[in-house]
Amino acid sequence: MKILLITNIYPYNRNLEKDKNSRALHNIIKLWDSDVEVIRPLFFPRELKGGINAGVFQRKRKFLIDNIGVKAIPIWKIPATNVYFYNTLIKYVRNNKIDPDIIISHRLHSSIGAARLAKIKKKPFILGIHNSDISSIQKNEMKDFFFDIFNQADRIACRSQSILNEVMRIYPDFSHKCFIAFSGIEKEIITPLKDNLEKMQEWKMKKRPIQFISVARLKKLKNIDVNLKALANLNSNIKWEYTIIGDGEEMSRLKGLAKELKIIDKVIFMGYQTREKVLHYMQKSDIFIMVSAPETFGLVYIEAMAKGCLVIGAYDNGIDGVVEDGTNGFLCRPRNNAEVSEKIEAIFDMDCSRITGILSHSNQTIKNYTEEKASSTYMKKIKEAQKANYNGKI
């Protein structure tokens, strides 16, 4: 089967460790037993202003990432509009005689060109929806603007349960097309349950402070400030340390807040770290805390669970649906630092048997979120879409 994936959130650096784009989609499709080609739109003028090397736009040959061909193509866009000029992409497909069996697109702005191409080529089409897309179609004018694309899609790949719920609420007539396209992790990184329980015993017996960790680009929506305020309000009998991995525009403000809250001596800002180091620090930590909103799925939560961390996430966002509050992790309302404090204190006061049960359920949950399972689930839906009517009638 020949698959063409069109998305502006795909890596386009051979060295994945240096690419700031999420590898979540790449980790799914690299396991497909198919001929996959990726076109990565680069939007002018926004992405050029964002510092992308202009040489990328002049790349004449596609390059390989794990044997998957990736081609970056410039797409002109009129600022502050939904007017995109996808003729360059369509011309590239035509001139290179690319004839896929199915076209997949992730992110609505990429889908404008992908849906047009699918009509021209008369091919089935899968539409991938992320949390930022939900923000767009919640506006009535955007809901109407993208209606035809949702209608054309043979399947709609929602990146989390909360996204699927929103799509079904906004476009109830398309509910039968929707499925969850979750992300997965390498099964090799899952630590044994016994190691996780030994780690829990250390802080429960007060042999050391309880270790909190967050890993994210430091943007406002990640709500790292909520974590800091919540930790500052904890009972004084709780000894803790907090490691923040990541860089971004919020760094200086968060450092200032930690000083203002008089907890700077307990907070370690580590900046950007390689994934290998991130996993290392996760394994040394006890609780992964990030009540970010909006959030698409958050592969980092899955990685934290794999490394034996108790996870605190946000209700009605990416990890909700994977994590069940009090069963295999914990959920709070996104901007409620008092609730986060209460949840942490409740965890601290839990007896070992209760925490053992939560860690055990978490360890079992994570085994259902491997790359292999994510990949095979998505491929099943691709094969279904191949059998669907081109006009979207299923």
MARVOTOR-779410 format. One record per residue (C-alpha): residue number from 0; residue in one letter; z negated, y, x negated. Coordinates in Angstrom, 1 decimal, always signed. Layout:
MARVOTOR-779410
 bavex fifi     c3     c2     c1
   NUM    a      Z      Y      X
...
//
This chain:
MARVOTOR-779410
 bavex fifi     c3     c2     c1
     0    m   +0.0   +0.0   +0.0
     1    k   +0.9   +3.5   -1.2
     2    i   -1.7   +6.2   -0.5
     3    l   -1.4   +9.9   -1.0
     4    l   -4.7  +11.8   -1.0
     5    i   -4.6  +15.6   -0.7
     6    t   -7.8  +17.4   -1.3
     7    n   -9.1  +20.5   -3.1
     8    i  -12.4  +18.9   -4.0
     9    y  -11.1  +16.2   -6.3
    10    p  -11.8  +16.3  -10.1
    11    y   -8.9  +17.5  -12.2
    12    n  -10.5  +17.1  -15.7
    13    r  -10.0  +13.8  -17.6
    14    n  -13.5  +14.2  -18.8
    15    l  -15.5  +13.7  -15.5
    16    e  -18.7  +14.8  -17.1
    17    k  -17.2  +18.2  -17.7
    18    d  -15.7  +18.6  -14.2
    19    k  -17.8  +20.5  -11.7
    20    n  -16.2  +19.0   -8.7
    21    s  -17.9  +16.1   -6.9
    22    r  -16.8  +12.6   -8.0
    23    a  -17.8  +11.1   -4.7
    24    l  -14.2  +10.7   -3.4
    25    h  -13.0   +9.5   -6.7
    26    n  -15.8   +6.8   -6.8
    27    i  -14.5   +5.5   -3.5
    28    i  -10.8   +5.4   -4.1
    29    k  -10.9   +4.1   -7.7
    30    l  -11.8   +0.7   -6.2
    31    w   -9.0   +0.5   -3.7
    32    d   -6.5   -2.2   -4.5
    33    s   -3.7   +0.2   -3.7
    34    d   -1.2   +2.6   -5.4
    35    v   -3.1   +5.9   -5.0
    36    e   -1.8   +9.3   -6.0
    37    v   -3.8  +12.5   -5.7
    38    i   -2.6  +16.0   -5.2
    39    r   -5.2  +18.6   -5.9
    40    p   -4.4  +22.0   -4.3
    41    l   -5.6  +25.0   -6.3
    42    f   -5.8  +28.0   -4.1
    43    f   -4.5  +31.4   -5.3
    44    p   -6.1  +33.9   -5.7
    45    r   -9.6  +32.6   -5.0
    46    e   -9.8  +29.8   -7.5
    47    l   -8.0  +31.7  -10.2
    48    k  -10.6  +34.4   -9.9
    49    g  -13.2  +31.7  -10.1
    50    g  -12.3  +31.1  -13.8
    51    i   -9.9  +28.2  -13.6
    52    n   -7.7  +28.0  -16.7
    53    a   -4.3  +29.4  -15.8
    54    g   -2.8  +26.6  -17.9
    55    v   -3.8  +24.1  -15.2
    56    f   -1.3  +25.8  -12.8
    57    q   +1.5  +25.2  -15.3
    58    r   +0.8  +21.5  -15.8
    59    k   +4.2  +19.8  -15.5
    60    r   +2.9  +16.2  -15.6
    61    k   +0.2  +14.6  -13.6
    62    f   -2.6  +13.1  -15.6
    63    l   -4.8  +10.0  -15.1
    64    i   -8.4   +9.7  -14.2
    65    d   -9.4   +6.0  -14.2
    66    n   -5.7   +5.1  -13.7
    67    i   -5.4   +7.3  -10.7
    68    g   -2.6   +9.9  -10.9
    69    v   -3.8  +13.5  -10.3
    70    k   -1.5  +16.5   -9.9
    71    a   -2.9  +20.0   -9.6
    72    i   -0.5  +22.3   -7.6
    73    p   -1.0  +26.0   -6.9
    74    i   -1.1  +27.0   -3.3
    75    w   -0.9  +30.6   -2.3
    76    k   -3.2  +31.9   +0.4
    77    i   -3.5  +35.2   +2.1
    78    p   -7.1  +36.3   +1.6
    79    a   -9.4  +36.3   +4.7
    80    t   -6.9  +34.3   +6.7
    81    n   -5.9  +30.7   +7.4
    82    v   -2.4  +31.3   +6.1
    83    y   -1.6  +28.9   +3.3
    84    f   +1.8  +28.4   +1.7
    85    y   +2.2  +24.7   +1.2
    86    n   +6.0  +24.7   +0.5
    87    t   +5.2  +24.1   -3.2
    88    l   +3.4  +20.9   -2.4
    89    i   +6.0  +19.6   +0.0
    90    k   +8.7  +20.4   -2.5
    91    y   +6.9  +18.5   -5.2
    92    v   +6.5  +15.4   -2.9
    93    r  +10.2  +15.6   -2.0
    94    n  +11.5  +16.1   -5.5
    95    n   +9.4  +13.3   -7.0
    96    k  +10.4  +10.9   -4.2
    97    i   +6.7  +10.3   -3.2
    98    d   +6.8   +8.1   -0.2
    99    p   +3.3   +7.0   +0.8
   100    d   +2.4   +4.5   +3.6
   101    i   -0.4   +6.8   +4.6
   102    i   -1.6  +10.4   +3.9
   103    i   -5.3  +11.2   +3.6
   104    s   -6.8  +14.7   +3.4
   105    h  -10.3  +15.8   +2.8
   106    r  -11.4  +19.4   +3.7
   107    l   -9.7  +21.3   +6.5
   108    h   -7.8  +23.8   +4.4
   109    s   -6.2  +21.0   +2.5
   110    s   -5.4  +19.3   +5.8
   111    i   -3.1  +22.1   +6.8
   112    g   -0.6  +21.1   +4.2
   113    a   -1.3  +17.4   +4.5
   114    a   -0.9  +17.3   +8.3
   115    r   +2.4  +19.1   +8.0
   116    l   +3.6  +16.7   +5.3
   117    a   +2.5  +13.7   +7.5
   118    k   +4.7  +15.0  +10.3
   119    i   +7.7  +15.5   +8.0
   120    k   +7.3  +12.1   +6.5
   121    k   +6.4  +10.5   +9.9
   122    k   +3.4   +8.8   +8.3
   123    p   -0.1   +8.0   +9.7
   124    f   -2.7  +10.6   +8.7
   125    i   -6.5  +10.4   +8.1
   126    l   -8.5  +13.6   +8.2
   127    g  -11.7  +13.8   +6.1
   128    i  -14.4  +16.2   +7.3
   129    h  -17.2  +17.7   +5.2
   130    n  -20.1  +19.9   +6.2
   131    s  -18.4  +23.2   +5.3
   132    d  -15.6  +22.2   +7.7
   133    i  -18.2  +21.9  +10.5
   134    s  -19.2  +25.5   +9.8
   135    s  -15.6  +26.5  +10.4
   136    i  -14.8  +24.7  +13.6
   137    q  -18.1  +25.8  +15.2
   138    k  -16.3  +29.1  +15.7
   139    n  -14.2  +29.0  +18.9
   140    e  -11.1  +30.6  +17.2
   141    m  -11.3  +28.0  +14.4
   142    k  -11.9  +25.2  +16.9
   143    d   -8.6  +26.1  +18.6
   144    f   -6.8  +26.7  +15.3
   145    f   -7.6  +23.2  +14.0
   146    f   -7.3  +21.3  +17.3
   147    d   -3.7  +20.1  +16.6
   148    i   -4.7  +18.7  +13.2
   149    f   -7.6  +16.7  +14.8
   150    n   -5.3  +15.6  +17.5
   151    q   -2.7  +14.4  +15.0
   152    a   -5.1  +12.4  +12.9
   153    d   -5.1   +8.7  +13.4
   154    r   -8.7   +8.5  +12.1
   155    i  -11.3  +11.1  +11.3
   156    a  -13.5  +10.3   +8.2
   157    c  -16.9  +12.0   +8.6
   158    r  -18.9  +12.2   +5.4
   159    s  -22.3  +11.6   +7.1
   160    q  -23.9  +10.7  +10.4
   161    s  -24.8  +14.4  +11.1
   162    i  -21.1  +15.4  +10.6
   163    l  -19.9  +12.7  +12.9
   164    n  -22.3  +13.9  +15.5
   165    e  -21.0  +17.4  +15.3
   166    v  -17.4  +16.4  +15.4
   167    m  -18.0  +14.4  +18.5
   168    r  -19.8  +17.3  +20.1
   169    i  -17.1  +19.9  +19.2
   170    y  -14.1  +17.6  +19.9
   171    p  -15.5  +14.9  +22.3
   172    d  -11.9  +13.7  +23.1
   173    f  -11.5  +12.5  +19.5
   174    s  -14.8  +10.5  +19.3
   175    h  -13.0   +7.2  +19.3
   176    k  -11.2   +8.2  +16.1
   177    c  -14.3   +9.0  +14.1
   178    f  -16.0   +6.9  +11.4
   179    i  -18.6   +7.5   +8.7
   180    a  -17.0   +7.6   +5.2
   181    f  -20.2   +7.4   +3.2
   182    s  -20.5   +7.7   -0.6
   183    g  -21.7   +4.9   -2.9
   184    i  -23.4   +4.4   -6.2
   185    e  -22.9   +1.8   -8.9
   186    k  -25.1   -1.2   -8.1
   187    e  -25.9   -1.4  -11.8
   188    i  -28.1   +1.8  -11.6
   189    i  -30.4   +0.4   -9.0
   190    t  -33.8   -0.2  -10.6
   191    p  -35.8   -3.3   -9.6
   192    l  -38.4   -2.8   -6.9
   193    k  -41.2   -3.9   -9.2
   194    d  -40.5   -1.0  -11.6
   195    n  -40.7   +1.4   -8.7
   196    l  -44.0   +0.0   -7.6
   197    e  -45.5   +0.2  -11.1
   198    k  -44.4   +3.8  -11.3
   199    m  -46.1   +4.6   -7.9
   200    q  -49.3   +3.0   -9.1
   201    e  -49.5   +5.4  -12.1
   202    w  -49.7   +8.5  -10.0
   203    k  -51.7   +6.9   -7.2
   204    m  -54.4   +5.9   -9.7
   205    k  -54.2   +9.5  -11.0
   206    k  -53.2   +8.4  -14.5
   207    r  -50.8  +11.3  -14.6
   208    p  -49.5  +14.1  -12.4
   209    i  -47.1  +13.3   -9.6
   210    q  -43.6  +14.1  -10.8
   211    f  -41.2  +16.0   -8.5
   212    i  -37.5  +16.4   -9.2
   213    s  -34.5  +18.3   -7.7
   214    v  -30.9  +18.0   -8.9
   215    a  -28.4  +20.6   -7.6
   216    r  -26.2  +23.5   -8.3
   217    l  -28.7  +26.3   -7.8
   218    k  -27.2  +27.9   -4.7
   219    k  -29.2  +29.4   -1.8
   220    l  -28.3  +26.7   +0.6
   221    k  -30.1  +24.1   -1.6
   222    n  -33.4  +25.7   -0.6
   223    i  -35.1  +25.2   -4.0
   224    d  -37.2  +28.2   -3.2
   225    v  -38.6  +26.3   -0.2
   226    n  -39.7  +23.6   -2.6
   227    l  -41.4  +26.1   -4.9
   228    k  -43.3  +27.7   -2.0
   229    a  -44.3  +24.3   -0.7
   230    l  -45.6  +23.1   -4.0
   231    a  -47.5  +26.3   -4.6
   232    n  -49.4  +25.7   -1.3
   233    l  -50.5  +22.2   -2.0
   234    n  -54.2  +21.3   -2.1
   235    s  -55.7  +21.9   -5.6
   236    n  -56.7  +18.3   -5.9
   237    i  -53.0  +17.3   -6.2
   238    k  -51.8  +17.4   -9.8
   239    w  -48.1  +17.8  -10.1
   240    e  -45.1  +18.8  -12.2
   241    y  -41.6  +19.8  -11.0
   242    t  -38.3  +19.3  -12.8
   243    i  -35.3  +21.3  -11.6
   244    i  -32.0  +20.1  -13.1
   245    g  -28.9  +22.3  -12.5
   246    d  -27.6  +25.8  -13.0
   247    g  -26.2  +28.5  -10.8
   248    e  -26.6  +32.0   -9.4
   249    e  -30.1  +31.3   -8.1
   250    m  -31.6  +30.5  -11.5
   251    s  -33.1  +33.9  -12.3
   252    r  -34.4  +34.4   -8.8
   253    l  -36.0  +31.0   -8.8
   254    k  -37.7  +31.5  -12.2
   255    g  -39.0  +34.9  -10.9
   256    l  -40.3  +33.2   -7.8
   257    a  -42.1  +30.5   -9.8
   258    k  -43.8  +33.3  -11.9
   259    e  -44.7  +35.2   -8.8
   260    l  -46.3  +32.0   -7.2
   261    k  -48.1  +31.4  -10.5
   262    i  -46.7  +27.9  -10.9
   263    i  -44.3  +28.6  -13.8
   264    d  -46.4  +26.4  -16.1
   265    k  -45.8  +23.4  -13.8
   266    v  -42.0  +23.9  -13.3
   267    i  -39.4  +22.9  -15.8
   268    f  -35.9  +24.5  -15.4
   269    m  -33.6  +22.2  -17.4
   270    g  -30.3  +23.7  -16.5
   271    y  -27.2  +21.5  -16.5
   272    q  -27.6  +17.9  -17.7
   273    t  -25.1  +15.0  -17.9
   274    r  -25.3  +12.4  -15.2
   275    e  -26.8   +9.9  -17.7
   276    k  -29.7  +12.3  -18.4
   277    v  -30.1  +13.0  -14.7
   278    l  -30.5   +9.3  -13.9
   279    h  -33.0   +9.1  -16.8
   280    y  -35.1  +11.9  -15.4
   281    m  -34.9  +10.5  -11.9
   282    q  -36.3   +7.2  -13.1
   283    k  -39.3   +9.0  -14.7
   284    s  -39.9  +10.9  -11.4
   285    d  -41.7  +10.0   -8.3
   286    i  -40.4  +12.2   -5.5
   287    f  -36.9  +13.7   -5.1
   288    i  -37.2  +16.8   -3.0
   289    m  -34.3  +18.8   -1.6
   290    v  -34.2  +20.1   +2.0
   291    s  -30.8  +21.7   +1.6
   292    a  -28.8  +22.8   +4.5
   293    p  -26.0  +22.6   +5.2
   294    e  -25.4  +19.4   +3.3
   295    t  -22.4  +17.0   +3.5
   296    f  -23.9  +13.8   +2.3
   297    g  -25.6  +14.3   -1.0
   298    l  -24.8  +11.4   -3.3
   299    v  -27.7  +12.7   -5.4
   300    y  -30.2  +11.5   -2.8
   301    i  -28.7   +8.0   -3.0
   302    e  -29.0   +8.1   -6.8
   303    a  -32.6   +9.2   -6.6
   304    m  -33.4   +6.3   -4.2
   305    a  -31.6   +4.0   -6.6
   306    k  -33.9   +5.1   -9.4
   307    g  -37.1   +4.5   -7.3
   308    c  -37.9   +8.0   -6.1
   309    l  -39.3   +8.7   -2.7
   310    v  -36.9  +11.1   -1.1
   311    i  -37.6  +14.2   +1.0
   312    g  -34.5  +15.5   +2.7
   313    a  -33.6  +17.7   +5.7
   314    y  -33.2  +16.7   +9.3
   315    d  -29.7  +17.0  +10.8
   316    n  -28.1  +17.1   +7.4
   317    g  -26.3  +14.8   +5.1
   318    i  -29.0  +12.3   +4.2
   319    d  -30.3  +12.1   +7.8
   320    g  -29.0   +8.9   +9.1
   321    v  -29.5   +7.1   +5.8
   322    v  -33.1   +8.2   +5.5
   323    e  -35.4   +7.5   +8.4
   324    d  -38.5   +9.6   +8.3
   325    g  -41.5   +7.6   +7.4
   326    t  -39.5   +4.3   +7.0
   327    n  -37.5   +4.6   +3.8
   328    g  -38.1   +8.2   +3.0
   329    f  -39.0  +11.5   +4.6
   330    l  -37.3  +14.4   +6.4
   331    c  -38.3  +18.0   +7.1
   332    r  -36.8  +21.0   +8.7
   333    p  -34.7  +22.8   +6.1
   334    r  -36.5  +26.2   +5.8
   335    n  -40.0  +25.2   +6.7
   336    n  -42.0  +25.2   +3.5
   337    a  -45.3  +24.6   +5.4
   338    e  -43.9  +21.4   +6.8
   339    v  -42.7  +20.3   +3.3
   340    s  -46.3  +20.9   +2.0
   341    e  -47.7  +18.9   +4.8
   342    k  -45.3  +16.1   +4.2
   343    i  -46.2  +16.0   +0.5
   344    e  -49.9  +16.0   +1.2
   345    a  -49.4  +13.1   +3.7
   346    i  -47.6  +11.1   +1.0
   347    f  -50.3  +11.8   -1.5
   348    d  -52.9  +10.6   +0.9
   349    m  -51.1   +7.4   +1.9
   350    d  -52.5   +4.1   +0.8
   351    c  -50.6   +2.0   -1.7
   352    s  -49.5   -0.5   +0.9
   353    r  -47.8   +2.1   +3.1
   354    i  -45.9   +3.6   +0.1
   355    t  -45.0   +0.1   -1.0
   356    g  -43.4   -0.5   +2.4
   357    i  -41.4   +2.7   +2.2
   358    l  -40.2   +2.0   -1.4
   359    s  -39.3   -1.5   -0.3
   360    h  -37.2   -0.3   +2.6
   361    s  -35.6   +2.4   +0.4
   362    n  -34.7   -0.3   -2.1
   363    q  -33.1   -2.4   +0.6
   364    t  -31.3   +0.6   +2.1
   365    i  -29.7   +1.6   -1.2
   366    k  -28.1   -1.8   -1.5
   367    n  -25.9   -1.0   +1.5
   368    y  -24.7   +2.2   -0.2
   369    t  -22.9   +0.9   -3.3
   370    e  -19.4   +2.0   -4.3
   371    e  -18.0   -1.4   -3.4
   372    k  -19.3   -1.2   +0.2
   373    a  -18.2   +2.5   +0.6
   374    s  -14.8   +1.6   -0.7
   375    s  -14.2   -1.5   +1.5
   376    t  -15.5   +0.3   +4.6
   377    y  -13.0   +3.2   +4.1
   378    m  -10.1   +0.8   +3.3
   379    k  -10.8   -1.1   +6.6
   380    k  -10.3   +2.2   +8.5
   381    i   -7.1   +2.9   +6.5
   382    k   -5.6   -0.4   +7.5
   383    e   -6.6   +0.4  +11.1
   384    a   -4.8   +3.8  +10.9
   385    q   -1.7   +2.1   +9.6
   386    k   -1.5   +0.2  +12.9
   387    a   -2.1   +3.4  +15.0
   388    n   +0.6   +5.3  +16.8
   389    y   +1.9   +8.2  +14.7
   390    n   +1.2  +10.7  +17.5
   391    g   -2.5   +9.9  +17.3
   392    k   -2.7   +7.6  +20.3
   393    i   -5.1   +4.7  +19.4
//
